[in-house]
């Protein structure tokens, strides 16, 4: 029990440390570049609460996780000329449950789009790196008497820089039993 708790704490510490580092990250700020010719980069980190071996992905990507193992996804947007706006879509989920005689499908759910202007700080600096965090318990998808048989979670994240160049990426996470 103590070993399992220790591994869970490591996963939470990883997610917490990333959030703390970004909140006080002086290198995450830059002067906005209104002539920036490149689009922002999107990166993903899947951090399992049970260990400290995260999965790193870039751009449109996919990954597979085991049912019952809680995890967090950190969605990063990076642009050396500054990130002006971020765009998120709430997680889209779909899963199947089965019993001896019945298979039920749930979803996909409807993703809700949200756009946020990050703005400049008091020194006129913009974020060069910004992160959104999603936490998933990854269990109890099915009603009593039903067994989870598979599903997915789909995340979409993007943003725009100060020259109005945009990028968007999707991470599809398959959940296997």
Protein Blocks (a to p, Z undefined) as FASTA:
>chain_A
ZZmmmmmmmmmmmmmmmmmmmmmmmklgccddfkbfbdcddddddddfkbccdcddehjd
dddddehiacddddddddfkbpfbdcddddddddddddfkbccdedjdddddddddebja
fkopacfbdcdddddekpakbcehiacfbdcdddddddddfkopacdddddddddZZ
